[in-house]
Amino acid sequence: MVIKNTKILLVEDNRDHLEMIQMVLSNEKLVNTIYSVTNGEEALDYLFRHGAYADKAQSPRPSLILLDIKLPRISGLEVLRQIKSDARLKSIPVVLLTTSTEKNEIIQGYEYGANSYVIKPLRFEELMYRVETIYNYWTMTNQLPVIENNGYPG
């Protein structure tokens, strides 16, 4: 099995969830680099390389985005819509990882191009299991697209 360094952008405003997810993704068995932002505006700045994220070296294109829906400033659904509307970003898999069980948000997430919709459970152990499952599928089972410029355009 080839072990590859996966760049993951984690967009999460809940500090407890952020720390738990980072802990799972930072597991010594996994090889990846985690970048995190805490609101929708910051996520878009990172992805479109604006402001503090203008330097490509400091904000490389992620191989996978884990995106909460309930975010301050700009909603996760709007962030998703902008990602999937941009030719440079639309091939990056986006997993909506959220506490929302609202039917209309699930439908809208898929209409906007989400690759997966995962509901965060209340129990820490179950959240760890789901995050590990997401990671294993998207980085070890699934073949991510390879495009010019170190994997992704831009």
URSUL-V939207 format. One record per helix or strand of 3 or more residues. SS is the DSSP state (@ for helix, = for strand). FROM is the first residue (numbers start at 1). LEN is the number of residues. If there is no record, write none. Layout:
SS,FROM,LEN
SS,FROM,LEN
This chain:
=,6,6
@,15,11
=,32,6
@,40,9
@,51,3
=,64,4
@,76,10
=,93,6
@,103,9
=,116,4
@,124,18
